Amino acid sequence: MSPEDHTPIFLTKAVWRASSCSGRQGNCLRAAVGLPGALPIRDSRRPAGLRLDFSHQA
């Protein structure tokens, strides 16, 4: 089963913003912005890979 099969429906159209430390190479972290109650973080080099999900309370 691919990682895409485990992507929650609310993340399928998420807008991912690059971290300010990514620079021009884009080899840092990306955060999905504008999601109520959640802040997903992923590796910009592996967008379909594992992801960390934080609540806004964290």
C-alpha positions, -999 to +999 in steps of 0.1 A: +000+000+000+014+034-010+017+064+014-009+081-008-035+055+003-032+068+039-035+105+031-065+119+049-090+135+025-084+170+040-048+168+029-054+159-007-057+196-016-036+211+011-014+240+003+022+232+015+044+261+024+082+258+024+101+265+056+120+298+056+153+278+060+146+259+027+164+284+006+165+279-032+172+242-030+139+233-012+155+206+009+139+214+042+104+211+057+070+220+044+039+228+065+003+226+053-013+259+061-049+269+067-061+236+082-083+240+112-070+222+142-039+206+125-004+215+113+010+187+092+048+188+085+066+168+057+100+165+042+102+185+010+123+159-007+098+131+000+063+147-003+046+113-004+066+100+025+059+100+062+044+131+078+042+145+113+008+159+124+006+184+152-025+199+168-026+237+172-026+230+209+009+215+207 
